[in-house]
């Protein structure tokens, strides 16, 4: 290689290293912020809930509208409707809107469930729009136009809210007039289904058990996660906020930041858990991750200039920037995988002193273990001891393997405005009862690129190992396994009809696996 490519490689390596180090340190900081607030905040929230429930008469609780956005979700639609109808809340104070944009047989399942519940006196109605304009954001806004509630709860179709969800959420919202939204924690219905769901669960636990609490309880900007939360209607309707918008793929993140820039506050309740289904196969997970990665970068492009001009503290602006651009980590990870091998040439030609080369890789390793540390502690916080340590290898492999998918989504987010909201297929899986979904995700040939990158990373690993950079070679070995595994799992396969059990309505009783893992 001539001098110019080697210097390009060197710059790419250093920029990727420093950027990953920054995001790694950021996670360590969030862990510190969470630890210093969690005990006091949990106690305060429990006291507020207990006092409100004790002193507030049944007929003086505020009206709540629960919105259930649905699009072609036959495996889970009847369940979420039945479960929401069973939520314990004062009579006459709970309105349910089923926002059904479906164009398949989900419509008949929804109508059957709603008619049965309405006949029993439940305040529930199906709302269908002329078109799917704005996707989920459009459906929520359309329903809001006729909603009667002071507060609006939102549950996606694969969630199973506990019966006391509103009884515990509303007191916290009523305690502060400037509180726009209360976010609950996601729990997992099918965590023990496979290595893939266990790895996802650990990552999501890190977000909900550490990151959201750290932001909410330290005056930083946080987000509504699109479901398992309750909004104050006045905050959505505030002219300075602007209501739901479909110009990004993460309408929840977009509205959250606009509301907080308008002066509204957000809160998070760690104890307010709501079980949901994790994607059961890699193609479904990739689809979900593409939407989240593209959408978050779209929101960053849309709002970061306004955030840095807003009357916010420097800490709030920096945290918002790191939060909204977090998916860019995938890009830097991919760059690192590509330049690792030629970096040995840079080192051998003396363009970087040996100690700096070692320091850079040490920083990479420390940054790489930041998610592992934070997420293992998250599982510990949720009462699972240190059982998360067993899942860390799977989570690292998954994180490395999916970075091609997420990198392309990040690039797409930089150039795309809006876009189609591609729903993550649901199967109704619960616990170890794995189910096949009749819905399919459109596949592409990226799996070939992932396997080729896996082979390339394996070659880089061998070179590093043979040159006695064995500690650092471990990192490349993770890349090799991750790329090959994710690529192979993503390969096109002949479609098979879902088994009959996959289209049966799951039972309403939910046996949630304890946070620790084993039954």
C-alpha positions as CSV (number, residue, x, y, z in Angstrom):
1,X,0.0,0.0,0.0
2,X,1.3,3.5,-0.8
3,X,1.4,6.3,1.7
4,X,-2.0,7.9,1.0
5,X,-4.1,4.8,1.6
6,X,-2.1,4.0,4.8
7,X,-2.7,7.4,6.2
8,X,-6.4,7.1,5.3
9,X,-6.5,3.8,7.1
10,X,-4.7,5.4,10.1
11,X,-7.1,8.3,10.3
12,X,-10.1,5.9,10.0
13,X,-8.7,3.7,12.7
14,X,-8.1,6.6,15.1
15,X,-11.4,8.3,14.5
16,X,-13.3,5.0,15.0
17,X,-11.3,4.2,18.1
18,X,-11.9,7.6,19.7
19,X,-15.6,7.7,18.8
20,X,-16.2,4.2,20.2
21,X,-14.3,5.2,23.3
22,X,-16.6,8.2,23.7
23,X,-19.7,6.1,23.5
24,X,-18.3,3.5,25.8
25,X,-17.4,6.1,28.5
26,X,-20.9,7.5,28.0
27,X,-22.4,4.2,29.1
28,X,-20.2,4.1,32.2
29,X,-21.4,7.6,33.0
30,X,-25.0,6.6,32.7
31,X,-24.4,3.7,35.0
32,X,-23.0,6.1,37.6
33,X,-25.9,8.5,37.2
34,X,-28.4,5.6,37.6
35,X,-26.8,4.3,40.7
36,X,-26.8,7.6,42.6
37,X,-30.6,8.1,42.1
38,X,-32.3,4.7,41.8
39,X,-33.0,4.0,45.5
40,X,-34.4,7.4,46.4
41,X,-36.5,7.7,43.2
42,X,-38.0,4.2,43.5
43,X,-39.0,5.0,47.1
44,X,-40.5,8.4,46.1
45,X,-42.5,6.9,43.3
46,X,-43.9,4.1,45.5
47,X,-44.9,6.6,48.1
48,X,-46.7,8.8,45.5
49,X,-48.6,5.8,44.1
50,X,-49.6,4.5,47.5
51,X,-50.8,7.9,48.8
52,X,-52.8,8.6,45.6
53,X,-54.5,5.2,45.6
54,X,-55.3,5.6,49.3
55,X,-56.8,9.1,49.2
56,X,-58.3,9.4,45.8
57,X,-62.0,8.5,45.5
58,X,-62.9,6.2,42.6
59,X,-65.1,8.7,40.8
60,X,-62.3,11.4,40.9
61,X,-59.7,9.5,38.9
62,X,-59.1,11.2,35.5
63,X,-60.4,9.7,32.3
64,X,-57.8,7.7,30.3
65,X,-57.9,6.8,26.7
66,X,-55.8,3.7,25.7
67,X,-54.8,3.5,22.1
68,X,-53.8,0.2,20.5
69,X,-52.3,0.7,17.0
70,X,-52.5,-2.4,14.9
71,X,-51.4,-3.3,11.4
72,X,-51.8,-6.9,10.2
73,X,-51.1,-8.6,13.5
74,X,-53.5,-11.5,13.6
75,X,-51.3,-13.5,16.0
76,X,-51.5,-11.0,18.8
77,X,-54.3,-8.5,18.1
78,X,-57.1,-10.4,20.0
79,X,-54.8,-10.9,23.0
80,X,-53.9,-7.2,23.4
81,X,-57.5,-6.1,23.0
82,X,-58.7,-8.6,25.7
83,X,-55.8,-7.7,28.1
84,X,-56.4,-3.9,27.8
85,X,-60.1,-4.4,28.3
86,X,-59.2,-6.3,31.6
87,X,-57.1,-3.4,33.0
88,X,-58.3,-2.4,36.4
89,X,-59.5,1.2,36.4
90,X,-62.5,3.1,37.8
91,X,-65.7,2.3,35.9
92,X,-66.5,4.8,33.2
93,X,-63.1,6.3,33.2
94,X,-61.3,4.1,30.7
95,X,-61.9,4.5,27.0
96,X,-60.2,2.1,24.5
97,X,-59.4,2.9,20.9
98,X,-58.3,0.1,18.6
99,X,-56.6,1.9,15.8
100,X,-56.7,-0.8,13.1
101,X,-54.9,-0.1,9.8
102,X,-54.9,-3.8,8.8
103,X,-55.7,-5.0,5.3
104,X,-55.8,-8.7,6.0
105,X,-57.9,-11.1,8.2
106,X,-56.7,-9.2,11.3
107,X,-59.7,-6.9,10.7
108,X,-62.3,-9.7,11.3
109,X,-60.4,-10.9,14.5
110,X,-60.4,-7.3,15.8
111,X,-64.1,-6.8,15.0
112,X,-65.1,-10.1,16.7
113,X,-63.1,-9.2,19.9
114,X,-64.4,-5.6,20.1
115,X,-68.1,-6.6,19.5
116,X,-67.9,-9.2,22.3
117,X,-66.3,-6.7,24.7
118,X,-68.7,-3.9,23.8
119,X,-71.6,-6.2,24.5
120,X,-70.3,-6.6,28.0
121,X,-70.2,-2.9,28.6
122,X,-66.6,-2.1,27.8
123,X,-66.0,1.4,26.4
124,X,-64.2,0.2,23.3
125,X,-64.3,1.1,19.6
126,X,-62.5,0.3,16.4
127,X,-61.2,3.3,14.5
128,X,-60.2,2.8,10.8
129,X,-58.8,5.4,8.5
130,X,-59.3,5.9,4.8
131,X,-55.6,5.4,4.2
132,X,-52.5,4.5,6.1
133,X,-51.0,8.0,5.8
134,X,-48.3,8.7,8.4
135,X,-48.3,5.0,9.5
136,X,-48.3,4.6,13.3
137,X,-48.0,8.4,13.9
138,X,-50.9,9.0,11.6
139,X,-53.1,6.4,13.4
140,X,-52.3,7.8,16.8
141,X,-53.1,11.4,15.7
142,X,-56.3,10.2,14.0
143,X,-57.6,8.5,17.1
144,X,-56.6,11.4,19.3
145,X,-59.0,13.7,17.5
146,X,-61.9,11.9,19.1
147,X,-60.3,10.7,22.3
148,X,-61.9,11.7,25.6
149,X,-59.1,11.1,28.0
150,X,-57.0,13.6,29.9
151,X,-54.2,11.0,29.6
152,X,-53.4,8.7,26.6
153,X,-51.8,5.3,27.1
154,X,-50.3,3.5,24.2
155,X,-49.7,-0.2,23.8
156,X,-48.3,-2.0,20.8
157,X,-50.0,-5.2,19.7
158,X,-47.4,-7.6,21.1
159,X,-47.5,-6.1,24.6
160,X,-49.4,-7.5,27.6
161,X,-49.9,-4.8,30.2
162,X,-50.6,-5.9,33.7
163,X,-54.0,-5.2,35.1
164,X,-52.7,-2.5,37.5
165,X,-50.7,-0.6,34.9
166,X,-52.9,2.5,34.9
167,X,-53.6,2.4,38.7
168,X,-49.8,2.8,39.2
169,X,-49.0,5.1,36.3
170,X,-51.7,7.8,36.7
171,X,-50.7,8.8,40.2
172,X,-47.2,9.7,39.0
173,X,-48.6,11.8,36.2
174,X,-51.1,13.5,38.5
175,X,-48.3,14.5,40.9
176,X,-46.7,17.0,38.4
177,X,-48.7,19.2,36.1
178,X,-45.7,19.7,33.8
179,X,-45.1,15.9,33.3
180,X,-45.8,15.1,29.7
181,X,-45.2,11.4,29.7
182,X,-44.4,8.5,32.0
183,X,-42.5,5.6,30.4
184,X,-42.8,2.1,31.8
185,X,-40.2,-0.7,31.6
186,X,-40.3,-3.4,28.9
187,X,-40.3,-6.9,30.2
188,X,-40.0,-10.0,28.0
189,X,-42.5,-12.7,27.2
190,X,-40.2,-15.0,25.3
191,X,-36.7,-14.3,26.6
192,X,-35.9,-18.0,27.0
193,X,-36.9,-18.9,23.5
194,X,-33.4,-18.9,22.0
195,X,-29.9,-17.4,22.2
196,X,-31.1,-14.6,20.1
197,X,-34.0,-13.6,22.4
198,X,-31.7,-13.9,25.4
199,X,-29.2,-11.6,23.9
200,X,-31.9,-9.0,22.9
201,X,-33.4,-9.2,26.4
202,X,-30.1,-8.3,28.0
203,X,-29.6,-5.3,25.7
204,X,-33.1,-4.1,26.3
205,X,-32.7,-4.5,30.0
206,X,-29.6,-2.3,29.8
207,X,-31.7,0.5,28.1
208,X,-34.6,0.3,30.5
209,X,-33.0,-0.6,33.8
210,X,-30.0,1.8,33.4
211,X,-30.2,4.3,30.6
212,X,-33.8,5.5,30.9
213,X,-33.5,5.9,34.7
214,X,-30.2,7.7,34.4
215,X,-31.6,10.3,32.0
216,X,-35.0,10.8,33.6
217,X,-33.8,11.1,37.2
218,X,-30.8,13.4,36.5
219,X,-32.6,16.2,34.5
220,X,-31.5,14.9,31.1
221,X,-33.7,14.5,28.0
222,X,-35.2,11.0,27.5
223,X,-37.7,9.4,25.2
224,X,-41.0,7.7,25.1
225,X,-40.4,4.2,23.6
226,X,-43.5,4.1,21.5
227,X,-45.5,1.8,23.8
228,X,-46.0,0.9,27.5
229,X,-46.3,4.5,28.5
230,X,-48.9,7.2,29.2
231,X,-49.0,10.7,27.7
232,X,-50.7,13.8,29.1
233,X,-53.1,14.9,26.3
234,X,-52.3,18.6,26.8
235,X,-48.6,18.0,26.0
236,X,-49.3,16.3,22.6
237,X,-51.8,19.1,21.8
238,X,-49.5,21.9,22.8
239,X,-48.9,24.2,19.8
240,X,-45.3,24.5,20.7
241,X,-44.9,20.7,20.5
242,X,-46.8,20.1,17.3
243,X,-48.4,16.6,17.9
244,X,-47.6,13.3,16.2
245,X,-45.6,13.5,13.0
246,X,-44.8,10.9,10.4
247,X,-41.7,12.5,8.9
248,X,-39.4,10.1,10.7
249,X,-39.6,6.4,11.3
250,X,-39.4,6.9,15.1
251,X,-42.4,9.1,15.8
252,X,-42.1,8.4,19.5
253,X,-38.5,9.7,19.8
254,X,-39.4,12.8,17.7
255,X,-42.4,13.8,19.7
256,X,-40.5,13.2,23.0
257,X,-37.7,15.6,22.2
258,X,-40.1,18.3,20.8
259,X,-42.1,18.1,24.0
260,X,-39.1,18.5,26.2
261,X,-37.8,21.4,24.2
262,X,-41.2,23.1,24.7
263,X,-40.7,22.8,28.5
264,X,-42.5,19.6,29.3
265,X,-40.9,17.0,31.6
266,X,-40.6,13.2,31.3
267,X,-40.3,10.5,33.9
268,X,-39.6,6.8,34.0
269,X,-40.8,4.2,36.4
270,X,-38.5,1.1,36.8
271,X,-41.2,-0.8,38.7
272,X,-43.8,-0.3,36.0
273,X,-43.0,-3.4,33.9
274,X,-45.0,-4.4,30.8
275,X,-44.2,-7.7,29.1
276,X,-43.7,-7.9,25.3
277,X,-42.5,-10.2,22.6
278,X,-39.0,-10.1,21.3
279,X,-38.3,-10.8,17.6
280,X,-37.8,-14.5,17.3
281,X,-35.6,-14.7,14.2
282,X,-32.8,-12.6,12.8
283,X,-34.7,-11.2,9.8
284,X,-37.4,-9.8,12.1
285,X,-34.7,-8.4,14.4
286,X,-32.9,-6.8,11.4
287,X,-36.2,-5.2,10.3
288,X,-36.8,-3.7,13.7
289,X,-33.2,-2.5,14.1
290,X,-33.3,-0.9,10.6
291,X,-36.4,1.1,11.6
292,X,-35.0,2.2,14.9
293,X,-31.5,3.1,13.5
294,X,-32.9,5.0,10.5
295,X,-35.5,6.7,12.6
296,X,-33.1,7.8,15.3
297,X,-30.7,9.3,12.8
298,X,-33.6,11.1,11.0
299,X,-34.6,12.6,14.4
300,X,-31.0,13.6,15.0
301,X,-30.9,15.4,11.6
302,X,-34.2,17.0,12.2
303,X,-33.8,18.2,15.8
304,X,-30.2,18.4,16.8
305,X,-29.8,21.9,15.3
306,X,-32.8,23.0,17.3
307,X,-31.6,21.3,20.4
308,X,-28.3,23.1,20.4
309,X,-30.1,26.5,19.9
310,X,-32.6,25.7,22.6
311,X,-32.5,27.0,26.2
312,X,-31.1,23.7,27.6
313,X,-28.0,23.0,29.7
314,X,-24.8,21.9,28.1
315,X,-25.2,18.5,29.8
316,X,-28.7,18.1,28.2
317,X,-27.4,19.0,24.8
318,X,-24.4,16.7,24.9
319,X,-26.6,13.8,26.2
320,X,-29.2,14.4,23.6
321,X,-26.5,14.3,20.9
322,X,-25.0,11.0,22.1
323,X,-28.5,9.5,22.6
324,X,-29.8,10.5,19.1
325,X,-26.6,9.4,17.3
326,X,-26.0,6.2,19.3
327,X,-26.8,3.9,16.3
328,X,-23.8,5.4,14.5
329,X,-21.7,3.1,16.7
330,X,-22.5,0.4,14.1
331,X,-20.7,2.5,11.5
332,X,-17.6,2.9,13.6
333,X,-17.5,-0.8,14.5
334,X,-17.7,-1.7,10.8
335,X,-14.9,0.7,9.9
336,X,-12.8,-0.8,12.7
337,X,-13.4,-4.3,11.3
338,X,-12.3,-3.2,7.8
339,X,-9.1,-1.3,8.8
340,X,-7.9,-3.7,11.5
341,X,-5.8,-5.8,9.0
342,X,-4.1,-2.9,7.1
343,X,-3.4,-1.3,10.5
344,X,-0.7,-3.9,11.0
345,X,1.0,-2.6,7.9
346,X,0.9,0.9,9.3
347,X,2.4,-0.4,12.5
348,X,5.1,-2.5,10.7
349,X,6.2,0.5,8.6
350,X,6.7,2.6,11.8
351,X,3.9,5.1,11.0
352,X,2.5,4.7,14.4
353,X,4.7,4.0,17.4
354,X,4.1,0.7,19.1
355,X,2.9,2.1,22.4
356,X,0.2,4.1,20.6
357,X,-1.0,1.1,18.7
358,X,-1.3,-0.9,21.9
359,X,-3.0,2.1,23.6
360,X,-5.6,2.4,20.8
361,X,-6.5,-1.3,21.0
362,X,-6.7,-1.2,24.8
363,X,-9.2,1.7,24.5
364,X,-11.2,-0.4,22.0
365,X,-11.3,-3.3,24.4
366,X,-12.4,-1.1,27.3
367,X,-15.1,0.5,25.2
368,X,-16.3,-2.9,23.9
369,X,-16.9,-4.1,27.4
370,X,-18.9,-1.0,28.5
371,X,-22.2,-2.5,27.2
372,X,-21.3,-5.8,28.9
373,X,-20.7,-4.1,32.2
374,X,-23.8,-1.9,32.1
375,X,-26.1,-4.7,30.9
376,X,-24.9,-7.3,33.3
377,X,-25.5,-4.7,36.1
378,X,-28.9,-4.0,34.7
379,X,-29.9,-7.7,35.1
380,X,-28.5,-7.6,38.6
381,X,-30.6,-4.5,39.4
382,X,-33.7,-6.3,38.2
383,X,-33.2,-9.1,40.7
384,X,-31.5,-11.6,38.4
385,X,-28.1,-11.6,40.2
386,X,-25.3,-11.9,37.8
387,X,-27.0,-14.2,35.4
388,X,-26.6,-11.7,32.6
389,X,-22.9,-12.6,32.5
390,X,-23.8,-15.9,30.8
391,X,-25.5,-14.0,28.0
392,X,-22.7,-11.4,27.3
393,X,-20.9,-13.6,24.7
394,X,-24.1,-13.9,22.7
395,X,-24.8,-10.2,23.0
396,X,-21.3,-9.3,21.8
397,X,-21.6,-11.6,18.8
398,X,-25.0,-10.2,17.9
399,X,-23.8,-6.7,18.3
400,X,-20.8,-7.3,16.0
401,X,-22.8,-9.3,13.5
402,X,-25.7,-6.9,13.0
403,X,-23.5,-3.8,12.5
404,X,-23.6,-4.1,8.7
405,X,-27.4,-4.0,8.8
406,X,-27.4,-1.0,11.2
407,X,-24.7,0.9,9.4
408,X,-26.7,0.9,6.2
409,X,-29.8,2.0,8.1
410,X,-27.8,4.9,9.6
411,X,-26.7,6.0,6.1
412,X,-30.3,5.7,5.0
413,X,-31.4,7.9,7.9
414,X,-29.0,10.7,6.8
415,X,-30.6,10.9,3.4
416,X,-34.2,9.8,3.8
417,X,-37.1,11.8,5.1
418,X,-40.0,9.8,6.3
419,X,-40.2,6.3,4.7
420,X,-42.4,3.3,5.1
421,X,-43.0,2.1,8.7
422,X,-42.2,-1.6,8.3
423,X,-43.9,-3.5,11.1
424,X,-41.8,-6.1,13.0
425,X,-43.6,-9.5,12.5
426,X,-45.1,-10.9,15.7
427,X,-45.9,-14.6,16.4
428,X,-47.6,-14.5,19.8
429,X,-44.7,-16.4,21.3
430,X,-44.7,-16.6,25.1
431,X,-42.1,-18.1,27.4
432,X,-40.5,-21.2,25.8
433,X,-43.6,-21.7,23.6
434,X,-41.9,-20.7,20.3
435,X,-44.3,-20.0,17.5
436,X,-43.9,-19.4,13.8
437,X,-45.3,-16.2,12.3
438,X,-47.2,-16.3,9.0
439,X,-45.8,-12.8,8.3
440,X,-42.5,-12.5,6.4
441,X,-39.9,-9.8,6.2
442,X,-38.5,-8.8,2.8
443,X,-35.0,-10.1,2.4
444,X,-32.0,-8.9,0.4
445,X,-28.6,-10.1,-0.5
446,X,-26.8,-8.4,2.3
447,X,-26.3,-11.8,4.0
448,X,-23.6,-12.5,1.3
449,X,-21.7,-9.4,2.3
450,X,-21.9,-10.3,6.0
451,X,-20.4,-13.8,5.3
452,X,-17.6,-12.3,3.2
453,X,-16.9,-9.9,6.0
454,X,-16.9,-12.8,8.4
455,X,-14.3,-14.6,6.3
456,X,-12.2,-11.4,6.1
457,X,-12.4,-10.9,9.9
458,X,-11.4,-14.5,10.4
459,X,-8.3,-13.9,8.2
460,X,-7.5,-10.7,10.2
461,X,-7.9,-12.7,13.5
462,X,-5.4,-15.3,12.3
463,X,-2.9,-12.7,11.3
464,X,-3.2,-10.9,14.6
465,X,-3.0,-14.1,16.5
466,X,0.1,-15.3,14.7
467,X,1.9,-11.9,15.3
468,X,1.2,-12.3,19.0
469,X,-1.4,-9.6,19.2
470,X,-3.6,-12.3,20.9
471,X,-5.5,-10.1,23.3
472,X,-6.6,-7.9,20.4
473,X,-7.3,-10.8,18.1
474,X,-10.2,-11.8,20.4
475,X,-12.1,-8.7,19.2
476,X,-11.6,-9.7,15.6
477,X,-12.7,-13.3,16.4
478,X,-16.0,-11.9,17.7
479,X,-16.5,-10.0,14.4
480,X,-15.8,-13.2,12.4
481,X,-18.3,-15.3,14.4
482,X,-20.9,-12.5,14.4
483,X,-20.8,-11.7,10.7
484,X,-20.8,-15.4,9.7
485,X,-23.6,-16.3,12.1
486,X,-25.9,-13.4,11.3
487,X,-25.2,-13.7,7.6
488,X,-26.0,-17.4,7.5
489,X,-29.1,-17.0,9.7
490,X,-30.3,-14.3,7.2
491,X,-29.9,-16.3,4.0
492,X,-33.1,-16.8,2.0
493,X,-34.9,-20.0,2.7
494,X,-38.0,-21.5,1.1
495,X,-41.1,-20.1,2.7
496,X,-43.2,-22.6,4.6
497,X,-46.7,-22.0,5.8
498,X,-46.9,-21.3,9.5
499,X,-48.2,-24.2,11.6
500,X,-51.8,-24.1,12.6
501,X,-50.9,-23.3,16.2
502,X,-49.2,-20.0,14.9
503,X,-52.6,-18.5,14.0
504,X,-54.5,-19.5,17.1
505,X,-55.1,-16.8,19.7
506,X,-52.7,-17.3,22.6
507,X,-54.1,-17.7,26.1
508,X,-54.6,-14.6,28.1
509,X,-52.8,-15.9,31.2
510,X,-49.2,-14.7,31.1
511,X,-46.5,-16.6,32.9
512,X,-43.6,-14.1,32.8
513,X,-40.2,-15.6,33.4
514,X,-38.6,-14.0,36.5
515,X,-35.9,-11.4,35.8
516,X,-33.2,-13.7,36.8
517,X,-33.7,-16.0,33.9
518,X,-34.3,-19.6,34.9
519,X,-37.8,-20.8,35.6
